[in-house]
Amino acid sequence: MEWALLFLAFDLVAICFLLSRTDRVPARTAAQHLRKGALLIDVRTPPEFAASHLPNAVNIPVTGIHELVPARMKDKDRVILLHGLTGFRSAVGKKILSELGYSNVFNVGSYERAAQIAASR
């Protein structure tokens, strides 16, 4: 029984990891969006954001994204780039915002990847 739970947990982690990587926006596209003024949202927790964050990023934790983004941004066509620590939370945030009708939401992925893209623009 313990082995079955262990394998199930491993499978769930693997699926989450793969899903967070498969929907990432290409780096070149993300850099173009940033140059054109896209909103960069860091979906990590406030303590994670306080420890380190990208200069132009706005911190909206994934747990509050369904309330805070619509309250702050009425334009559902504006380009939004999301990133988290590993890319999993940004994938979840993208799904939430897409369900709320935001049409130009992209998952950048991890903080490290977002920093590389921001530096390259």
KAHUUR-V510303 format. One record per pair of residues at least 12 apart in sequence whose C-alpha atoms are under 8 Angstrom apart, sorted by the first residue. I is the first residue (numbers start at 1). GAP is how many residues later the second one is. D is the distance in Angstrom with one decimal. If there is no record, write none. Layout:
i: [I & I]
gap: [GAP & GAP]
d: [D & D]
This chain:
i: [16 & 17 & 19 & 19 & 20 & 20 & 20 & 20 & 20 & 21 & 21 & 23 & 23 & 24 & 24 & 24 & 24 & 25 & 25 & 25 & 26 & 27 & 27 & 28 & 30 & 30 & 30 & 31 & 31 & 31 & 31 & 32 & 33 & 34 & 34 & 35 & 38 & 38 & 38 & 38 & 39 & 39 & 39 & 39 & 39 & 39 & 40 & 40 & 40 & 40 & 40 & 40 & 40 & 41 & 41 & 41 & 41 & 41 & 41 & 41 & 41 & 42 & 42 & 42 & 42 & 42 & 42 & 42 & 42 & 42 & 43 & 43 & 43 & 43 & 43 & 43 & 43 & 43 & 43 & 43 & 43 & 44 & 44 & 44 & 44 & 44 & 44 & 44 & 44 & 45 & 45 & 45 & 45 & 46 & 46 & 54 & 62 & 62 & 62 & 62 & 65 & 65 & 65 & 66 & 66 & 66 & 76 & 76 & 76 & 76 & 77 & 77 & 77 & 78 & 78 & 78 & 79 & 79 & 79 & 79 & 80 & 80 & 80 & 81 & 81 & 81 & 81 & 82 & 82 & 82 & 82 & 82 & 82 & 83 & 83 & 83 & 83 & 83 & 83 & 84 & 84 & 84 & 85 & 85 & 85 & 85 & 86 & 86 & 86 & 87 & 87 & 87 & 87 & 87 & 88 & 90 & 90 & 90 & 91 & 91 & 94 & 94]
gap: [72 & 71 & 69 & 72 & 67 & 68 & 70 & 71 & 89 & 66 & 88 & 68 & 84 & 82 & 83 & 84 & 85 & 81 & 82 & 83 & 82 & 81 & 90 & 89 & 51 & 78 & 87 & 86 & 87 & 89 & 90 & 89 & 46 & 84 & 87 & 86 & 40 & 41 & 42 & 43 & 18 & 19 & 39 & 40 & 41 & 42 & 16 & 17 & 18 & 40 & 41 & 42 & 43 & 16 & 17 & 18 & 19 & 39 & 40 & 41 & 42 & 15 & 16 & 17 & 18 & 19 & 40 & 41 & 42 & 48 & 16 & 17 & 18 & 19 & 22 & 39 & 40 & 41 & 46 & 47 & 50 & 15 & 16 & 17 & 18 & 39 & 40 & 41 & 45 & 14 & 15 & 16 & 17 & 13 & 15 & 61 & 27 & 28 & 30 & 31 & 28 & 31 & 32 & 30 & 31 & 34 & 25 & 26 & 27 & 28 & 25 & 26 & 27 & 24 & 25 & 26 & 24 & 25 & 26 & 27 & 24 & 25 & 26 & 24 & 25 & 26 & 27 & 12 & 23 & 24 & 25 & 26 & 27 & 24 & 25 & 26 & 27 & 28 & 31 & 25 & 26 & 27 & 24 & 25 & 26 & 27 & 23 & 24 & 25 & 20 & 21 & 22 & 23 & 24 & 21 & 17 & 18 & 19 & 16 & 18 & 12 & 13]
d: [6.7 & 6.7 & 7.7 & 7.6 & 5.4 & 4.8 & 7.7 & 5.4 & 7.0 & 7.0 & 7.0 & 7.3 & 6.6 & 7.0 & 4.9 & 5.4 & 5.9 & 5.9 & 5.8 & 5.6 & 7.9 & 7.7 & 6.1 & 7.8 & 7.4 & 7.0 & 7.1 & 5.7 & 6.5 & 7.0 & 5.2 & 7.2 & 7.1 & 7.4 & 7.3 & 6.4 & 7.2 & 5.0 & 5.7 & 6.8 & 7.5 & 7.8 & 7.8 & 6.4 & 4.8 & 6.1 & 6.9 & 4.9 & 6.3 & 6.0 & 4.8 & 5.9 & 7.7 & 5.5 & 4.9 & 5.9 & 6.4 & 7.2 & 6.1 & 4.9 & 6.4 & 6.0 & 5.9 & 4.8 & 6.1 & 7.1 & 6.0 & 5.2 & 5.8 & 8.0 & 6.1 & 5.2 & 4.2 & 4.9 & 7.9 & 6.8 & 6.1 & 5.2 & 6.6 & 6.2 & 7.4 & 7.1 & 7.3 & 5.1 & 6.8 & 8.0 & 5.3 & 6.6 & 7.5 & 7.8 & 7.8 & 5.3 & 7.9 & 7.0 & 7.2 & 6.6 & 6.4 & 7.4 & 7.4 & 5.7 & 6.8 & 7.6 & 7.7 & 6.5 & 6.9 & 7.6 & 6.5 & 4.5 & 6.2 & 7.6 & 6.1 & 5.5 & 5.8 & 7.9 & 7.8 & 6.3 & 8.0 & 4.8 & 6.0 & 7.8 & 6.2 & 4.8 & 6.2 & 6.0 & 4.9 & 6.0 & 6.2 & 7.1 & 7.5 & 6.2 & 5.0 & 5.7 & 7.2 & 6.3 & 5.3 & 5.0 & 5.6 & 6.0 & 6.6 & 6.4 & 5.2 & 5.6 & 7.7 & 4.9 & 5.0 & 7.7 & 6.2 & 4.1 & 6.7 & 7.4 & 7.2 & 3.8 & 4.5 & 7.7 & 7.3 & 5.8 & 7.5 & 6.3 & 5.8 & 7.5 & 6.5 & 6.3]
